Amino acid sequence: MWLVFAGVALAAAVVLAPAALVAPADGTPPPEAVGRAAALGRTYAASDLAWLRTVQLMGDPVLEQARWPHLEEWVDLTTRFDPTFETPYHFGALLLVGDPVRAQVADRMLARGEVAQPTSFSLPAMRGFIAYFSQLDPAAAALHYHRAARLPGAPPFFEAFARRLEHQGQTCAQMLRDLNSLAAGETAEKRRALLAGREQIVLGCVEGQLKNAASVYRTRHGRNGSLDELRAAGLLAEEPFAPPGRCWQVVSGRPSLVSCAPPGAGP
């Protein structure tokens, strides 16, 4: 539905400024000043045009495989033209959450959105989502969800979720359950976006846990430990999740995924 709505609104904007936001060959958005000048002061029209290009980017299967290059730049441009346009913030956060560096960019955009829309509960909630699922920081996520819970229209479960995050240790299995639970309450479009990066989110969580465990082992023993040694030392709260045919290894304190033989396979 959001694609239909966006398409109708943006078609009108294209009529107003048909050449406003032509992307360079490398896929990056044009400078903000160029878009503003081309829109002849119609910043809302410029925002609509930037969002049209962003929607096209998100729907391209080739770009999806590459994890949407420059997506954060297009979302940033869209919301600079219209800081009250909530939809780009949401989809930018959902699709970038699996990449910790790019998720930080999304968080800064959401913070700007909070200033423009101080009564919107969804913006601090999305910052909580990023803090939990990308930055692996339940305590920081709890602060955002507490703030969101106090705003008009916030779902009742936000407050309870925030209280649980305050006291919850970071486990990737629990994170996956929470991700599925949050997705179940979203619209079909947002649910698909939310779950699109589910595996990447969980793998990022596992990698973070393994790095922490490797650091503790090195501090205790004065040397780096293998994955089996981390297990034997009781430093792993759960068996690390890995996709079929892939296994984790820890070499020189750095975890990585490698190909592995399925159970029962010969040498």
ChimeraX attribute file (.defattr): number of C-alpha atoms within 10 A of each C-alpha:
attribute: neighborCount
match mode: 1-to-1
recipient: residues
	/A:1	9
	/A:2	11
	/A:3	12
	/A:4	9
	/A:5	9
	/A:6	16
	/A:7	17
	/A:8	11
	/A:9	15
	/A:10	21
	/A:11	14
	/A:12	14
	/A:13	21
	/A:14	18
	/A:15	10
	/A:16	16
	/A:17	17
	/A:18	14
	/A:19	12
	/A:20	21
	/A:21	23
	/A:22	16
	/A:23	14
	/A:24	9
	/A:25	7
	/A:26	8
	/A:27	14
	/A:28	15
	/A:29	23
	/A:30	17
	/A:31	11
	/A:32	16
	/A:33	9
	/A:34	12
	/A:35	26
	/A:36	19
	/A:37	13
	/A:38	17
	/A:39	23
	/A:40	13
	/A:41	11
	/A:42	16
	/A:43	18
	/A:44	20
	/A:45	25
	/A:46	30
	/A:47	27
	/A:48	24
	/A:49	30
	/A:50	27
	/A:51	23
	/A:52	23
	/A:53	20
	/A:54	24
	/A:55	19
	/A:56	11
	/A:57	19
	/A:58	20
	/A:59	12
	/A:60	11
	/A:61	11
	/A:62	11
	/A:63	15
	/A:64	14
	/A:65	9
	/A:66	8
	/A:67	16
	/A:68	18
	/A:69	16
	/A:70	17
	/A:71	25
	/A:72	24
	/A:73	18
	/A:74	26
	/A:75	26
	/A:76	25
	/A:77	23
	/A:78	27
	/A:79	24
	/A:80	19
	/A:81	20
	/A:82	18
	/A:83	22
	/A:84	18
	/A:85	19
	/A:86	17
	/A:87	13
	/A:88	25
	/A:89	26
	/A:90	21
	/A:91	23
	/A:92	26
	/A:93	27
	/A:94	23
	/A:95	26
	/A:96	26
	/A:97	28
	/A:98	25
	/A:99	18
	/A:100	18
	/A:101	12
	/A:102	19
	/A:103	24
	/A:104	19
	/A:105	17
	/A:106	29
	/A:107	24
	/A:108	13
	/A:109	23
	/A:110	28
	/A:111	17
	/A:112	19
	/A:113	22
	/A:114	20
	/A:115	13
	/A:116	14
	/A:117	17
	/A:118	12
	/A:119	15
	/A:120	19
	/A:121	22
	/A:122	22
	/A:123	28
	/A:124	26
	/A:125	24
	/A:126	25
	/A:127	27
	/A:128	27
	/A:129	26
	/A:130	28
	/A:131	24
	/A:132	24
	/A:133	26
	/A:134	23
	/A:135	22
	/A:136	22
	/A:137	18
	/A:138	24
	/A:139	20
	/A:140	19
	/A:141	26
	/A:142	26
	/A:143	20
	/A:144	24
	/A:145	28
	/A:146	19
	/A:147	19
	/A:148	26
	/A:149	23
	/A:150	15
	/A:151	15
	/A:152	10
	/A:153	12
	/A:154	17
	/A:155	14
	/A:156	10
	/A:157	10
	/A:158	20
	/A:159	18
	/A:160	13
	/A:161	16
	/A:162	24
	/A:163	15
	/A:164	14
	/A:165	20
	/A:166	15
	/A:167	11
	/A:168	12
	/A:169	13
	/A:170	17
	/A:171	16
	/A:172	25
	/A:173	16
	/A:174	12
	/A:175	18
	/A:176	17
	/A:177	11
	/A:178	15
	/A:179	19
	/A:180	15
	/A:181	11
	/A:182	14
	/A:183	17
	/A:184	14
	/A:185	11
	/A:186	12
	/A:187	12
	/A:188	12
	/A:189	12
	/A:190	18
	/A:191	16
	/A:192	15
	/A:193	20
	/A:194	23
	/A:195	18
	/A:196	15
	/A:197	18
	/A:198	19
	/A:199	15
	/A:200	15
	/A:201	24
	/A:202	23
	/A:203	19
	/A:204	20
	/A:205	25
	/A:206	23
	/A:207	21
	/A:208	16
	/A:209	22
	/A:210	24
	/A:211	15
	/A:212	16
	/A:213	22
	/A:214	27
	/A:215	17
	/A:216	17
	/A:217	21
	/A:218	16
	/A:219	11
	/A:220	10
	/A:221	9
	/A:222	10
	/A:223	12
	/A:224	20
	/A:225	22
	/A:226	17
	/A:227	21
	/A:228	10
	/A:229	14
	/A:230	19
	/A:231	15
	/A:232	10
	/A:233	12
	/A:234	11
	/A:235	17
	/A:236	18
	/A:237	13
	/A:238	13
	/A:239	10
	/A:240	18
	/A:241	17
	/A:242	15
	/A:243	11
	/A:244	10
	/A:245	12
	/A:246	15
	/A:247	16
	/A:248	19
	/A:249	15
	/A:250	20
	/A:251	13
	/A:252	11
	/A:253	21
	/A:254	16
	/A:255	19
	/A:256	13
	/A:257	15
	/A:258	11
	/A:259	11
	/A:260	12
	/A:261	12
	/A:262	11
	/A:263	7
	/A:264	6
	/A:265	7
	/A:266	6
	/A:267	4
